Amino acid sequence: MTQTAAGLSLMGVAAQYGLNAKEIREDLLLAGSPDRAESRYVVEDDRRDLFVLETIHRHTRPHKQRIIDALDELFSLGIPEIHPYLRTAHQGSIIDFDGKNWQCSPYIPGCELNRPGYLHEAWRGEVIADFLLNLHQKASCLTLFENEPVFSLVKFIEDFIRRFEQYDPKILDSAQNALVYVRRTFFPVHDDLPVFFCHGDVHPLNIIWGERDILAVIDWEFLGFKPEGYDLANLIGCLGMEHPKGLQGELLERLLQRLFGGGIYAPITWRYLFELVIATRFAWLSVWLHKKDSQMVELELDYLNLLVEHEDLLKNTWQVTT
């Protein structure tokens, strides 16, 4: 590790976690969204183990601690795809060092995802289903969030509409078909859908892949109680954004078969799965608008219209109850 100010700072942070950092590994890629932190570094210690050191925005510290505590509890309940954050001897899991807030986690090297070919690899659907089945079972014992409010997709979408009615009415015009659709089909049943603890952002790029298994599931920023099918709906939507063929690919086919066979969701959740997929895409549209990514906004609007236009085909494709 070079003796620069940044290098010395990283060495000092690593030491707080009991690590003897020797090198900054700038050659290694970091999975997950870089937006989740101010900065991220991979360091190698004297035993050649790898760790991720992150600086986080100060105002996010309570939420980051909430995530860390949840992952600790879920790991203890038996979810091997979770790799808990490190804790120090004195300051806990998030420390103040050199004027910044830091957290530290193991670096998990994985296999590169073959995009978009993975959409036709059925084994990935099997292992994602196994993760969701296990999360659903083990999270029933989770105590950390038992008094927290449930995330409401209806409220989120309505708030989203109010924000952009004056900001950019053209966006709402382009999303009108999808808005009319969810208001007619999804809003009336939303409060009847069972709720459960969800990861909140399950999709293939938030998974660190092994040769034939899942090594880690990352980016738990949106964890919490949501409609129980939220993770599945979000995942399906992301498969289709990768390529429309993903909505009928072997990954999704095997995923749905395995989940339905595992008895994971109530009949009403399966009945309104398509509508839930449409609703979750408004959360993604909000992300692209927040980032001012006009290309992704346009793509998302086209995607929403494509989904609504192919309702009958997709519902028949995803039918697993017969």
ABEGO torsion letter per residue (X at the ends): XBABAAAAAAAAAAAAAGBBBABBBAABBBBEBAAABABBBBBBBAAGBBBBBBBBBAAAAAAAAAAAAAAAAAAAAGBAABBBBBBBAAAEABBBBGGBBBBBBBBBBBBBBBOAAAAABAAAAAAAAAAAAAAAAAAAABAAAAABBBBBAAAAAAAAAAAAAAABAAAAAAAAAAAAAAAAAAAAAAAABBBBBBAGABBAAABBBBAABBABBBGAAABEBBBAAAAAAAAAAAAAAABAAAAABAAAAAAAAAAAAAGABBAAAAAAAAAAAAAAAAAAAAAAAAAGBAAAAAAAAAAAAAAAAAAAAAAAAABAAX
